[in-house]
Amino acid sequence: MKKRVIDTDLNIKSYRDYRRLIKGHTAKSLHEMYDDIYFEKHVGSKEMSDVFFKSLGLTETKYTKIPLEIAQIKAGDIVLDIGCGRGEMVFQSANKKAHATGIDYSEAAIKIARNIQEKHTDDIRSRITFLCCNAENLDFGDNTFDTAFLLDVVEHVSQSELYAILREIRRVLKTDGRLIIHTTPNIWSRSVGYRLK
């Protein structure tokens, strides 16, 4: 049975409306919701978006500070940010002299991240890679990364997608590597809340 395409212009007024809308969908079928407007204006908040663009992603926020402290990134580390969005964690990891790769399923997110990357110094730019790809099938060798971030992604994927992503992270992460996960317990606040606001 073919799944219906999501009409992102629907008048969604409640979490129940949203749950009905996305029932039976996965990140793949919902990817059109993650467009340039979403990443330019709504991720975190409008104020955080403004700070991101002004600082070229280098200003730590309440969403990046704690994961960076937990990761204890140091010069020469190899970092993977899955669902990197605009690339905050990638830019801030590269600023700590790590080699950082950001992947996202959204072409809009990767385009924004690459545009910001071009505005950085050669030093930071040379340690950054952005790829538009599916995290369920990572094109990296086994035991490649010292640190992997999976921040505010879990609530955007189905259970089967999450299991596949976690299997891939386990494969590409070094045995002594770190996986830092953050998730918001309510998908409503992270996806539809922005659109209604």
Secondary structure, DSSP 8 states (H G I E B T S, - for coil): -------TTS---SHHHHHHHHTT--HHHHGGGS-HHIIIIISS-HHHHHHHHHHTT-S--TTTHHHHHHHT--TT-EEEEET-TT-HHHHHHHHTT-EEEEEES-HHHHHHHHHHHTTS-HHHHTTEEEEE--TTS--S-TT-EEEEEEES-GGGS-HHHHHHHHHHHHHHEEEEEEEEEE--S-HIIIIIHHHH-
